[in-house]
């Protein structure tokens, strides 16, 4: 399903966090899990999808991603805690 989305990946509960934006969340998370790309998520093992928000327009998703990235780690943790207090991997719950 192609739909603009902002997401947060984690290495473990309360671990290293990565914030990204994509138009295909299921595919992008699969790529993170498979280490399809080098970089931050591969280096730090960010393979758990712990938070996401869908948007109607990519421009809105990009603006939200920038807002989240500019915020503190505490704010990112609060976002995750608000919807996923057990830090479960949400990948399997996506409608693929």
C-alpha positions as CSV (number, residue, x, y, z in Angstrom):
1,X,0.0,0.0,0.0
2,X,1.5,3.3,-1.1
3,X,0.7,6.1,1.3
4,X,2.9,8.8,2.8
5,X,4.1,7.9,6.2
6,X,6.5,9.0,9.0
7,X,7.9,6.2,11.1
8,X,10.3,5.5,13.9
9,X,12.5,2.4,14.0
10,X,14.3,1.2,17.2
11,X,17.2,-1.1,17.9
12,X,15.5,-2.3,21.1
13,X,13.0,-0.9,23.6
14,X,14.4,2.5,24.6
15,X,17.3,1.9,22.2
16,X,18.7,3.8,19.3
17,X,16.0,5.5,17.3
18,X,15.7,6.4,13.6
19,X,13.0,8.6,12.1
20,X,12.2,8.3,8.4
21,X,9.6,9.1,5.8
22,X,8.3,6.8,3.0
23,X,5.5,6.3,0.6
24,X,5.4,2.5,1.2
25,X,5.8,1.7,4.9
26,X,5.7,-2.1,4.6
27,X,8.3,-2.2,1.9
28,X,10.6,0.3,3.6
29,X,10.5,-1.5,7.0
30,X,11.2,-4.8,5.2
31,X,14.3,-3.1,3.7
32,X,15.5,-2.0,7.1
33,X,15.0,-5.5,8.5
34,X,16.9,-7.0,5.6
35,X,19.8,-4.5,5.9
36,X,19.1,-3.6,2.2
37,X,20.9,-0.3,2.6
38,X,23.9,0.7,4.5
39,X,23.9,3.6,6.9
40,X,22.5,4.5,10.2
41,X,19.8,1.8,10.7
42,X,22.2,-1.0,9.6
43,X,25.0,0.3,11.8
44,X,22.8,0.6,14.9
45,X,20.5,-2.4,14.2
46,X,17.3,-0.4,14.1
47,X,14.9,-3.2,13.0
48,X,11.8,-2.7,15.1
49,X,9.0,-0.5,13.8
50,X,7.8,1.1,17.0
51,X,5.7,4.1,15.7
52,X,4.2,5.5,12.5
53,X,1.7,8.1,11.2
54,X,0.1,8.1,7.8
55,X,-0.6,11.3,5.8
56,X,-2.6,12.2,2.7
57,X,0.2,14.2,1.2
58,X,4.0,13.6,1.1
59,X,4.7,17.2,1.8
60,X,2.9,16.9,5.1
61,X,4.8,13.7,6.0
62,X,8.1,15.4,5.2
63,X,7.2,18.4,7.4
64,X,6.3,16.1,10.3
65,X,9.5,14.1,9.9
66,X,11.6,17.3,10.1
67,X,9.6,18.3,13.2
68,X,10.3,15.0,14.9
69,X,14.0,14.9,13.9
70,X,14.4,18.5,15.3
71,X,12.9,17.4,18.6
72,X,14.6,15.8,21.6
73,X,15.0,12.1,22.2
74,X,12.6,12.5,25.1
75,X,9.9,13.7,22.7
76,X,10.5,10.8,20.3
77,X,10.3,8.3,23.2
78,X,7.1,10.0,24.3
79,X,5.6,9.5,20.8
80,X,6.4,5.8,21.0
81,X,5.2,5.4,24.6
82,X,1.9,7.1,23.7
83,X,0.8,4.5,21.2
84,X,3.2,1.6,21.9
85,X,4.2,1.5,25.6
86,X,5.6,-2.1,25.3
87,X,7.7,-1.1,22.3
88,X,6.4,-4.0,20.3
89,X,7.4,-4.4,16.6
90,X,4.4,-3.1,14.7
91,X,5.6,-4.5,11.3
92,X,3.5,-7.7,11.6
93,X,0.4,-5.6,12.3
94,X,0.6,-3.6,9.1
95,X,-2.0,-4.4,6.5
96,X,0.3,-5.7,3.8
